[in-house]
Amino acid sequence: FFFYKILIFIRSQTPGGQIDQYWNYLLISVVGNMVTSGETITGIRLVDKTAGARNMQGVRVEVWFDIDQGTEAGKKTIAALKASIEENMAQRLDGNKTPQVPPCQVKSHSGFHK
């Protein structure tokens, strides 16, 4: 198994309604299997860091997935997954897209490689 996660950090200056919108559209797209390579997603969570130290105040969204990043095909699949997540988070209630979503980072989850 290869456990990786896509991290999206949303700063605390982002209005609460916008954070809700990012989360809702991401969650609906994952549960509704509207994400490219969604079958590789093993989990999704929202971590409240608003009371955190170290200048990390905000909300962190994690999308966990199982794709082998060591192959060229795996790298392409991860890039497509990341782009699809960003696309789904950019949705707005009026049907338009949010011009800029928080950046996504791909990280391995050390200790879970087999």
C-alpha positions as CSV (number, residue, x, y, z in Angstrom):
1,F,0.0,0.0,0.0
2,F,1.1,3.5,-0.8
3,F,-0.6,6.1,1.4
4,Y,-0.4,9.7,0.3
5,K,-2.5,12.7,1.0
6,I,-3.3,15.9,-0.7
7,L,-3.1,18.8,1.8
8,I,-5.1,22.0,1.4
9,F,-4.4,24.7,4.0
10,I,-7.0,27.5,4.2
11,R,-5.9,30.5,6.2
12,S,-8.1,31.8,9.0
13,Q,-8.6,35.1,7.1
14,T,-10.8,33.2,4.6
15,P,-14.4,33.9,5.5
16,G,-16.2,30.9,7.2
17,G,-18.8,30.7,4.4
18,Q,-16.0,30.2,1.8
19,I,-14.4,27.5,3.9
20,D,-17.8,25.7,4.1
21,Q,-18.2,26.0,0.4
22,Y,-14.8,24.5,-0.3
23,W,-15.5,21.7,2.1
24,N,-19.0,21.0,0.9
25,Y,-18.1,20.9,-2.8
26,L,-15.1,18.7,-2.1
27,L,-17.0,16.3,0.1
28,I,-19.9,16.0,-2.4
29,S,-17.6,15.4,-5.3
30,V,-15.7,12.7,-3.4
31,V,-18.8,10.9,-2.1
32,G,-20.5,11.3,-5.4
33,N,-17.5,9.8,-7.2
34,M,-17.1,13.0,-9.4
35,V,-13.3,13.2,-8.8
36,T,-10.9,11.8,-11.4
37,S,-9.4,8.6,-10.0
38,G,-11.8,8.9,-7.0
39,E,-11.6,5.1,-6.5
40,T,-8.1,5.6,-5.1
41,I,-9.4,7.9,-2.3
42,T,-9.2,6.2,1.0
43,G,-10.3,9.1,3.3
44,I,-11.0,12.8,3.6
45,R,-10.9,15.0,6.7
46,L,-11.0,18.6,7.9
47,V,-8.7,19.6,10.7
48,D,-9.4,22.8,12.6
49,K,-6.1,24.6,13.3
50,T,-7.7,28.0,14.2
51,A,-6.4,27.8,17.8
52,G,-3.0,26.4,16.7
53,A,0.4,27.8,17.4
54,R,3.3,28.2,15.0
55,N,1.6,30.6,12.6
56,M,-0.6,27.7,11.3
57,Q,-4.0,29.2,12.1
58,G,-6.6,28.1,9.7
59,V,-8.2,24.9,8.5
60,R,-6.4,22.0,6.9
61,V,-8.2,19.7,4.5
62,E,-6.7,16.2,3.8
63,V,-7.6,13.9,1.0
64,W,-6.0,10.5,1.5
65,F,-5.4,8.2,-1.5
66,D,-3.5,5.0,-2.5
67,I,-1.5,5.5,-5.7
68,D,2.0,4.4,-6.4
69,Q,3.9,7.7,-6.8
70,G,7.0,5.8,-7.9
71,T,5.8,5.2,-11.5
72,E,5.2,7.6,-14.3
73,A,1.6,6.4,-14.6
74,G,1.1,7.0,-10.8
75,K,2.5,10.5,-11.1
76,K,0.1,11.3,-13.9
77,T,-2.8,9.9,-12.0
78,I,-1.9,11.9,-8.9
79,A,-1.6,15.1,-11.0
80,A,-5.1,14.4,-12.5
81,L,-6.5,13.7,-9.0
82,K,-5.0,17.0,-7.6
83,A,-6.4,19.0,-10.6
84,S,-9.8,17.4,-10.2
85,I,-9.9,18.2,-6.5
86,E,-8.9,21.8,-7.2
87,E,-11.6,22.0,-9.9
88,N,-14.3,20.7,-7.6
89,M,-13.3,23.0,-4.7
90,A,-13.6,26.0,-7.1
91,Q,-17.3,25.5,-7.7
92,R,-19.7,28.2,-6.5
93,L,-23.4,28.2,-5.8
94,D,-24.1,30.4,-8.7
95,G,-22.5,27.9,-11.1
96,N,-19.4,30.0,-11.7
97,K,-15.9,29.1,-10.4
98,T,-13.9,30.7,-7.6
99,P,-11.0,32.4,-9.3
100,Q,-8.4,31.0,-6.9
101,V,-8.6,28.1,-4.5
102,P,-6.0,27.4,-1.8
103,P,-2.9,25.5,-3.2
104,C,-2.8,21.7,-2.9
105,Q,0.3,19.8,-1.9
106,V,1.0,16.1,-2.2
107,K,2.7,14.5,0.8
108,S,3.5,10.9,1.6
109,H,2.3,9.6,5.0
110,S,5.5,8.1,6.4
111,G,5.1,4.9,8.2
112,F,2.4,3.6,6.0
113,H,4.5,2.4,3.0
114,K,4.4,-1.4,2.5
